[in-house]
Amino acid sequence: MSDTLTVPATPSATAPVSLTPRAVEAVQQIMAAKELPEGYALRVGVKGGGCSGLSHILGFDKQRDHDAAFDLDGLTVFMDKRQGLYLLGTVVDFHDGL
């Protein structure tokens, strides 16, 4: 049993990140194909490294203690609240190819 509090997703107007329609569609297809467990959603974030000192991360994860949850066009997105400043204005797109 988890002690993690599940926070309902808030409207996209408050989200520091946005996803293009093509990205939303691709993520939904990936989630359906992977058959992710209940409670998993897209996670966006940053980690140390890269030329600017930070690298963006995308993955699928459960909600954690310091997360904010956002509804972006019907897709739940988790983000550590402490990373919001670094993600402000980020647009996630999907491109199939090299």
C-alpha positions as a printed Julia matrix, in Angstrom:
98×3 Matrix{Float64}:
  0.0    0.0     0.0
  1.35   3.41   -0.98
  1.31   6.54    1.17
  1.42   8.73   -1.95
 -1.42  11.23   -2.2
 -3.01  11.23   -5.63
 -3.64  14.77   -6.82
 -6.28  15.22   -9.53
 -5.02  16.56  -12.84
 -5.56  20.3   -13.26
 -6.49  22.09  -16.51
 -3.69  22.65  -19.03
 -3.83  26.44  -18.48
 -1.7   25.94  -15.36
  0.76  23.48  -16.9
  4.29  24.77  -17.54
  4.6   22.35  -20.48
  2.42  21.68  -23.49
  2.14  18.8   -25.95
  1.36  19.12  -29.63
 -1.62  17.08  -30.89
  0.85  14.78  -32.65
  2.69  14.17  -29.36
 -0.55  13.46  -27.47
 -1.57  10.92  -30.1
  1.85   9.22  -30.07
  1.92   9.01  -26.26
 -1.59   7.54  -26.16
 -0.59   4.91  -28.74
  2.56   4.02  -26.8
  0.63   3.76  -23.53
 -1.94   1.46  -25.14
  0.74  -0.73  -26.74
  2.76  -1.02  -23.51
 -0.33  -1.8   -21.4
  0.95   0.3   -18.5
 -0.28  -0.52  -14.99
 -3.09   1.51  -13.42
 -1.94   4.89  -12.14
  0.9    5.35  -14.62
  1.06   8.46  -16.79
  3.55  10.49  -18.8
  6.3   12.1   -16.72
  8.16  15.17  -17.91
 11.16  16.53  -16.09
 14.79  17.53  -16.09
 17.96  15.95  -14.76
 21.51  17.17  -14.41
 23.69  16.87  -17.5
 23.8   18.1   -21.07
 25.39  21.22  -22.53
 23.25  23.64  -20.51
 23.6   21.62  -17.31
 20.12  20.08  -17.65
 18.58  17.44  -19.9
 14.87  16.91  -20.46
 13.38  13.55  -19.56
 10.19  11.81  -20.7
  8.91   8.51  -19.43
  6.03   6.7   -17.81
  5.75   6.63  -14.05
  3.43   6.7   -11.04
  2.69   9.92   -9.22
  5.2   10.82   -6.5
  4.98  12.97   -3.36
  6.23  16.23   -4.9
  4.37  15.89   -8.2
  1.86  18.12   -9.86
 -0.57  16.41  -12.22
 -1.87  18.12  -15.34
 -4.49  17.2   -17.91
 -3.16  18.02  -21.37
 -5.8   17.24  -24.0
 -7.04  14.21  -22.07
 -3.55  12.95  -21.23
 -2.39  12.99  -17.6
  1.13  14.37  -17.17
  3.18  14.23  -13.95
  5.92  16.71  -13.14
  7.93  17.3    -9.99
  6.73  20.72   -8.76
 10.34  21.7    -8.01
 11.18  21.41  -11.73
  8.4   23.69  -12.99
 10.65  26.7   -13.43
 13.03  24.7   -15.65
 10.18  23.35  -17.77
  8.24  26.59  -18.19
  7.36  27.08  -21.86
  8.53  23.62  -22.96
  6.61  22.18  -25.92
  6.78  18.43  -26.48
  6.35  17.29  -30.09
  6.67  13.92  -31.79
  8.65  13.22  -34.94
  8.9    9.71  -36.38
 12.32   9.3   -37.95
 15.99  10.03  -37.39
